[in-house]
Amino acid sequence: KGLDPYVVCALVDVVSGFNPRAKGKGGDYCLFQIHPFWHGGVYKRVGDNVAKGCQILRVELTRCHGSIDNALGRYNAGSNRRLGAKYAKKVLTLSARLKKETEERQRLMNISKSQCALLHSLLQQLAQYIGYDMEEMKDEMKKGCPYWPHKEVNGKMVALRTGEVSPFVVASAIDWCHEKAAFLGYHLREGS
């Protein structure tokens, strides 16, 4: 509570690389690299280590009057300001990158969801016009769409489900639906 999850993830990535078995040179343990000498115990269990690591970071944040740069520096380097500043910059740069990548993934997922809904609607219209059931129509679309990716499952190549592909691929499938309909002399309706 009260901590930026991107900063916490970046901190763990920097100090331990998300390795729960990480052991530092000074006897630091687990994800948050907590030193038993300074923090009254060995926190090798992941849950305990995460809880204690977050607690320590919150305490440092309070000591540093809300300055995350200073709190991260103290978390890693204690009173060594130069080393702490370098470390804090590394964590905050990674945190910003993680946040940006997560937001971009979310944006693409939202685009993909609306595109998938449109693709489903177009496939339903085509299936009804041609007289196929939806599975037959989806199979034909996946064969006909030049960019539709496949994966190997039990030694057989299987087309990915709509939600597993990029918005670009879904857009190419939407184009394929329009081209197929035009070839058949049928006009597809987009929207409700």
PyMOL commands that set and color helices and strands:
alter all, ss='L'
color gray80, all
select helices_A, chain A and resi 5-16+36-39+46-63+68-77+81-130+134-144+162-164+167-183
alter helices_A, ss='H'
color red, helices_A
select strands_A, chain A and resi 150-153+156-159
alter strands_A, ss='S'
color yellow, strands_A
deselect
rebuild
show_as cartoon
